Amino acid sequence: MLPESIFTTYPVAYAVADKYQIIVPVKAETLMWCNVNGTDYFDDSCGILRSNSPTHIMTIPADELDKARKYTICYREVINRKPYYSETSDVKALEIDFRPLTKLPANIYMVVDAHNRIDAPVNAAKFFPHNELDLLVLNGDIPEDGGRIENFATIHQIAGKITKGSIPVVFSRGNHDMRGIYAEKLTEHTPTDNGNTFFTFKLGPFWGMVLDCGEDKDDHSIEYGNTIACHAFRMRETEFIKQVIKNANSEYAAPQVQARLVICHIPFSQVFRAPFDIEQDTYRNWCKLLKDHVKPDLFLAGHVHQLYITYPADERDHLGQPCPVVAGAKPGPKPEDFIGTALTISEKDATISFVSSTNQVLESHHIEFRR
């Protein structure tokens, strides 16, 4: 049972590279670590256990947790943290059974563009019974903005309520996540690869690449008030994609990989009307690198608040998309209105359904992978 007096929601196991980052949001100062098969993984800052944060993050080798299939969150409540003789509670613990993604077909639910909604996306994900969902994808704009640090808790609230800490989650940043005084601190409360919001991950037969377009208008847009430097960020990301290609044999071409995903909030293969028609050369290059080398099976996106699947050479393919693109979220005018995407993916094909918060299937599509 969740110790609600301290925990904001259940722990969440985010997949990044070859690790899980177990994230636990809390309501009061605590010291925390995660025990997996007798080994402790601490939330520390160079040997100092952290307590002055609403979010604890513990990094665990994926192989270790996949084998153990359970982890224990251990914590002490801080009574009085002093330079000498700090006062803390006895150790308390919460044990979570974990079910790694090990085989295909696999069931995935994608939540994108929740914009601070919690209950509606959680209800939509009930399309898959709890014990049949294998992976949750949170694909950007989960909070409305970074104007309040409490908004970041929306991310973990949705993930915790859907997964209860028992299956992997992949998180991708959206453009709304970059706005507000606390946006620069988002990486302190969400999974990253050494501070980067772009990374790859491996989950059993799945390999994925999370990309981050940053903002959706030019850096000099008056809307941002001189606070954005996304062009240089995207240039670093281009180099990251090239490095992944150099390491193909340990990435997407590894022997166990049976399906390949690209996850990005903005469907960058599509050119939007001005002033959103930015970085066309950059995004065309990304598409070509992915198409020529990575050869993903699906590209999962959102941002447009529409529901559609676009194929290479379709009218929405402006820059040479590398595979089918799924734009899969439609938040409605009321908080209880939300549509997300349910996917069942095998080695050869995928079934994709757009599902409402009342579990109504609005559309269903079948895609055969072309390799």
C-alpha positions as CSV (number, residue, x, y, z in Angstrom):
1,M,0.0,0.0,0.0
2,L,1.2,3.5,-0.9
3,P,2.3,5.5,2.2
4,E,0.4,8.6,1.2
5,S,1.5,10.7,4.1
6,I,5.0,11.0,2.4
7,F,4.7,9.8,-1.2
8,T,2.9,12.0,-3.7
9,T,2.3,9.0,-5.9
10,Y,3.8,5.6,-6.6
11,P,7.4,5.3,-7.7
12,V,7.9,5.4,-11.5
13,A,10.6,3.4,-13.4
14,Y,11.7,5.5,-16.3
15,A,13.8,3.8,-19.0
16,V,16.9,5.8,-20.1
17,A,19.8,4.2,-22.1
18,D,20.6,0.9,-20.3
19,K,19.3,2.0,-17.0
20,Y,16.1,2.7,-15.1
21,Q,15.7,5.9,-13.2
22,I,13.3,5.3,-10.3
23,I,11.7,8.6,-9.5
24,V,9.7,9.2,-6.4
25,P,8.0,12.5,-5.7
26,V,7.4,13.3,-2.0
27,K,5.5,15.7,0.2
28,A,8.1,16.1,3.0
29,E,11.8,16.0,3.4
30,T,13.1,12.5,3.2
31,L,16.4,10.6,2.6
32,M,15.9,7.8,0.1
33,W,17.5,4.9,-1.7
34,C,16.4,1.9,-3.7
35,N,17.4,-1.7,-2.9
36,V,17.5,-4.2,-5.7
37,N,18.6,-7.7,-4.9
38,G,20.6,-6.6,-1.9
39,T,22.3,-3.6,-3.5
40,D,21.5,-0.1,-2.4
41,Y,21.2,2.7,-5.1
42,F,21.2,6.0,-3.3
43,D,19.7,9.4,-4.2
44,D,22.8,11.3,-3.3
45,S,24.9,14.3,-4.3
46,C,28.5,13.1,-4.3
47,G,27.9,11.0,-1.1
48,I,25.4,13.4,0.6
49,L,21.9,11.9,0.8
50,R,19.5,14.5,-0.7
51,S,16.5,15.6,1.3
52,N,15.8,19.2,0.2
53,S,14.0,18.2,-3.0
54,P,10.4,17.2,-3.8
55,T,11.7,14.6,-6.2
56,H,14.1,11.6,-5.5
57,I,15.9,10.0,-8.4
58,M,17.8,6.6,-8.1
59,T,19.6,5.1,-11.1
60,I,19.7,1.3,-11.4
61,P,21.2,-0.9,-14.2
62,A,18.3,-2.2,-16.2
63,D,19.7,-5.8,-16.3
64,E,19.7,-5.9,-12.5
65,L,16.1,-4.8,-12.1
66,D,14.9,-7.0,-15.0
67,K,16.4,-10.0,-13.3
68,A,15.2,-9.1,-9.8
69,R,11.7,-8.2,-10.9
70,K,11.2,-6.2,-7.7
71,Y,12.7,-3.2,-5.9
72,T,12.3,-1.7,-2.5
73,I,12.1,2.0,-1.9
74,C,13.8,2.7,1.5
75,Y,13.5,6.1,3.2
76,R,13.9,8.0,6.4
77,E,11.8,11.0,7.2
78,V,13.9,14.1,8.1
79,I,13.0,15.5,11.5
80,N,15.8,18.1,11.8
81,R,18.7,18.2,9.4
82,K,21.6,20.0,11.2
83,P,25.3,20.3,10.6
84,Y,25.8,17.8,13.5
85,Y,23.6,15.1,14.9
86,S,20.7,15.3,12.4
87,E,17.5,13.7,13.5
88,T,15.7,11.3,11.2
89,S,13.1,8.5,11.5
90,D,13.7,4.8,11.4
91,V,14.0,3.2,8.0
92,K,10.7,2.7,6.3
93,A,10.2,0.7,3.1
94,L,7.8,0.2,0.1
95,E,8.3,-3.0,-2.0
96,I,7.2,-2.9,-5.6
97,D,6.9,-5.9,-8.0
98,F,8.3,-5.1,-11.4
99,R,7.4,-6.6,-14.8
100,P,10.1,-5.9,-17.4
101,L,9.2,-5.8,-21.1
102,T,10.8,-9.1,-22.4
103,K,8.9,-10.1,-25.5
104,L,6.6,-9.2,-28.4
105,P,3.8,-8.5,-29.0
106,A,3.8,-5.7,-26.4
107,N,1.0,-3.3,-25.4
108,I,1.9,0.4,-25.2
109,Y,-0.1,3.4,-24.2
110,M,1.0,6.9,-25.2
111,V,-0.1,10.0,-23.2
112,V,0.8,13.3,-24.9
113,D,-0.6,16.8,-24.6
114,A,-2.2,16.2,-21.2
115,H,-1.7,19.9,-20.3
116,N,-2.1,19.3,-16.6
117,R,-4.9,16.8,-16.9
118,I,-4.4,13.7,-14.7
119,D,-7.6,11.7,-14.3
120,A,-8.6,11.7,-18.0
121,P,-5.3,10.3,-19.3
122,V,-5.2,7.8,-16.5
123,N,-8.7,6.6,-17.4
124,A,-7.8,6.5,-21.1
125,A,-4.9,4.1,-20.4
126,K,-7.3,1.7,-18.7
127,F,-8.0,0.5,-22.2
128,F,-5.3,-2.1,-21.4
129,P,-5.9,-3.9,-18.1
130,H,-3.1,-3.1,-15.6
131,N,-1.5,-6.5,-15.9
132,E,-1.5,-6.3,-19.7
133,L,0.1,-3.0,-20.2
134,D,3.8,-3.4,-21.0
135,L,5.1,0.2,-21.5
136,L,3.8,3.7,-20.9
137,V,5.0,6.6,-23.1
138,L,4.7,10.2,-21.8
139,N,5.4,12.2,-24.9
140,G,5.6,15.9,-23.9
141,D,3.3,18.7,-22.8
142,I,2.2,16.6,-19.8
143,P,2.2,19.7,-17.6
144,E,0.8,23.0,-19.0
145,D,4.1,24.8,-18.4
146,G,7.0,25.3,-16.0
147,G,5.5,28.3,-14.3
148,R,5.0,26.4,-11.1
149,I,7.3,23.6,-9.9
150,E,4.2,21.7,-8.8
151,N,3.3,21.3,-12.4
152,F,6.1,18.7,-12.8
153,A,4.3,16.4,-10.4
154,T,1.7,16.0,-13.1
155,I,4.2,13.8,-15.0
156,H,4.7,11.4,-12.1
157,Q,1.1,11.5,-11.0
158,I,0.0,10.2,-14.4
159,A,2.8,7.6,-14.6
160,G,2.4,6.5,-11.0
161,K,-1.4,6.1,-11.2
162,I,-1.2,4.1,-14.5
163,T,1.8,1.9,-13.7
164,K,2.0,1.8,-9.9
165,G,5.7,1.5,-10.4
166,S,5.4,-2.0,-11.9
167,I,6.3,-1.5,-15.6
168,P,8.7,0.8,-17.6
169,V,7.9,4.3,-18.6
170,V,9.5,6.5,-21.3
171,F,9.4,10.3,-20.9
172,S,9.9,12.8,-23.7
173,R,9.9,16.6,-23.1
174,G,7.5,18.8,-25.0
175,N,7.7,22.5,-25.9
176,H,5.3,23.7,-23.2
177,D,7.5,22.0,-20.7
178,M,10.1,24.7,-21.6
179,R,8.1,27.7,-20.5
180,G,8.2,29.4,-17.2
181,I,10.6,30.2,-14.4
182,Y,11.0,26.6,-13.3
183,A,11.4,25.1,-16.8
184,E,15.2,25.2,-16.5
185,K,14.9,22.9,-13.5
186,L,12.8,20.3,-15.3
187,T,15.8,18.0,-15.7
188,E,16.2,17.9,-11.9
189,H,12.8,16.3,-11.6
190,T,12.5,14.1,-14.8
191,P,14.7,11.3,-16.4
192,T,17.6,12.4,-18.5
193,D,20.8,10.9,-19.9
194,N,23.5,12.9,-18.0
195,G,21.3,16.0,-18.2
196,N,20.3,15.5,-21.9
197,T,16.6,15.2,-22.8
198,F,17.5,13.1,-25.9
199,F,18.7,9.6,-25.5
200,T,18.2,6.0,-26.6
201,F,16.7,3.1,-24.6
202,K,16.5,-0.7,-24.8
203,L,13.6,-2.7,-23.3
204,G,13.9,-6.4,-24.2
205,P,13.1,-6.6,-27.9
206,F,12.5,-2.8,-28.2
207,W,15.0,-0.2,-29.1
208,G,14.0,3.4,-29.0
209,M,15.3,6.9,-29.6
210,V,13.8,9.9,-27.8
211,L,14.4,13.2,-29.6
212,D,13.5,16.7,-28.4
213,C,12.8,19.5,-30.8
214,G,12.7,22.1,-28.1
215,E,10.4,25.0,-28.8
216,D,8.2,25.3,-31.9
217,K,9.1,28.8,-33.0
218,D,12.4,30.6,-33.8
219,D,14.6,31.4,-30.8
220,H,14.1,35.1,-31.3
221,S,10.3,35.0,-31.1
222,I,9.0,37.7,-28.8
223,E,6.9,35.0,-27.1
224,Y,10.1,33.7,-25.4
225,G,11.5,37.0,-24.3
226,N,15.1,36.1,-25.0
227,T,15.1,33.0,-22.8
228,I,15.5,30.3,-25.5
229,A,18.6,28.9,-27.3
230,C,17.1,25.8,-29.1
231,H,19.0,26.1,-32.3
232,A,22.3,25.3,-30.7
233,F,20.6,22.5,-28.7
234,R,19.3,20.9,-31.9
235,M,22.8,21.1,-33.4
236,R,24.1,19.0,-30.4
237,E,21.2,16.6,-31.0
238,T,22.3,16.2,-34.6
239,E,25.7,15.1,-33.4
240,F,24.0,12.7,-31.0
241,I,22.1,11.0,-33.8
242,K,25.3,10.6,-35.8
243,Q,27.0,9.1,-32.7
244,V,24.2,6.6,-32.3
245,I,24.6,5.6,-35.9
246,K,28.3,5.0,-35.4
247,N,27.4,2.8,-32.4
248,A,24.7,0.9,-34.4
249,N,25.8,-2.6,-33.4
250,S,25.2,-1.8,-29.7
251,E,22.1,0.3,-30.4
252,Y,19.4,-0.4,-33.0
253,A,21.3,-3.1,-34.8
254,A,22.0,-5.2,-31.6
255,P,21.0,-8.8,-32.0
256,Q,18.0,-8.8,-29.6
257,V,16.3,-5.8,-31.2
258,Q,13.1,-6.7,-33.0
259,A,11.3,-3.3,-33.2
260,R,12.5,0.2,-33.4
261,L,10.7,3.4,-32.2
262,V,11.4,7.1,-32.5
263,I,9.6,9.2,-29.8
264,C,9.4,12.9,-30.1
265,H,6.7,15.4,-29.1
266,I,6.8,17.4,-32.3
267,P,6.4,15.5,-35.6
268,F,9.4,17.2,-37.2
269,S,8.9,15.6,-40.6
270,Q,6.0,17.9,-41.1
271,V,6.4,21.6,-41.9
272,F,3.8,23.8,-40.2
273,R,2.6,27.3,-41.1
274,A,4.6,30.4,-40.1
275,P,5.9,31.1,-37.5
276,F,6.1,27.3,-36.7
277,D,8.0,26.5,-40.0
278,I,11.4,26.4,-38.4
279,E,14.6,24.4,-38.8
280,Q,13.6,22.7,-42.0
281,D,17.2,21.9,-43.0
282,T,17.9,20.5,-39.5
283,Y,14.8,18.4,-39.5
284,R,15.3,17.2,-43.1
285,N,18.7,16.0,-42.0
286,W,17.3,14.2,-39.0
287,C,14.8,12.5,-41.3
288,K,17.5,11.4,-43.7
289,L,19.8,10.1,-41.0
290,L,16.9,8.1,-39.5
291,K,15.6,6.8,-42.8
292,D,19.1,5.8,-44.2
293,H,20.5,4.3,-41.1
294,V,18.2,3.7,-38.1
295,K,15.2,2.6,-40.2
296,P,12.6,3.0,-37.4
297,D,9.3,1.1,-37.6
298,L,7.2,3.9,-36.0
299,F,7.5,7.5,-35.0
300,L,5.3,8.5,-32.0
301,A,4.4,12.1,-31.7
302,G,1.8,14.6,-30.5
303,H,1.8,18.4,-30.4
304,V,-0.8,19.0,-33.0
305,H,-3.8,18.0,-30.9
306,Q,-5.0,15.8,-33.7
307,L,-5.3,12.1,-34.4
308,Y,-3.8,10.8,-37.6
309,I,-1.2,8.4,-39.1
310,T,0.9,9.7,-41.9
311,Y,3.0,7.5,-44.2
312,P,6.0,8.4,-46.3
313,A,5.1,10.4,-49.3
314,D,1.7,11.4,-47.8
315,E,0.6,15.0,-47.9
316,R,1.9,15.6,-44.4
317,D,5.4,14.2,-45.3
318,H,7.3,17.4,-46.2
319,L,10.8,16.5,-45.2
320,G,11.2,12.8,-46.0
321,Q,9.8,11.0,-42.9
322,P,11.6,7.7,-42.2
323,C,8.5,5.6,-41.3
324,P,4.8,6.0,-40.4
325,V,4.2,8.9,-38.0
326,V,1.5,8.5,-35.3
327,A,0.1,11.8,-34.0
328,G,-1.9,10.5,-31.1
329,A,-3.5,13.0,-28.7
330,K,-6.5,15.2,-28.6
331,P,-7.2,17.0,-25.4
332,G,-10.8,18.4,-25.3
333,P,-12.2,21.7,-24.0
334,K,-13.1,20.1,-20.6
335,P,-10.7,18.5,-18.2
336,E,-12.4,15.1,-18.5
337,D,-12.0,15.1,-22.3
338,F,-8.9,13.4,-23.5
339,I,-7.9,11.0,-26.3
340,G,-4.6,9.0,-26.3
341,T,-3.1,6.2,-28.3
342,A,-3.1,2.4,-27.6
343,L,-0.6,0.4,-29.5
344,T,0.1,-3.4,-29.8
345,I,3.4,-4.0,-31.5
346,S,4.8,-7.2,-32.8
347,E,8.0,-7.9,-34.8
348,K,6.1,-7.5,-38.1
349,D,3.2,-5.1,-37.5
350,A,1.3,-2.8,-35.1
351,T,-2.3,-2.2,-34.2
352,I,-3.0,1.4,-33.3
353,S,-6.1,2.7,-31.7
354,F,-7.1,6.2,-30.6
355,V,-8.9,5.7,-27.3
356,S,-10.9,8.3,-25.2
357,S,-11.0,8.7,-21.4
358,T,-14.2,6.6,-21.5
359,N,-12.3,3.8,-23.3
360,Q,-14.2,4.4,-26.5
361,V,-12.1,3.5,-29.6
362,L,-12.6,6.2,-32.1
363,E,-10.3,4.8,-34.8
364,S,-8.2,1.7,-35.2
365,H,-5.4,1.1,-37.8
366,H,-3.2,-1.8,-38.7
367,I,0.4,-1.1,-40.0
368,E,2.7,-3.7,-41.5
369,F,6.3,-2.8,-41.0
370,R,8.5,-2.3,-44.1
371,R,12.1,-3.0,-43.7
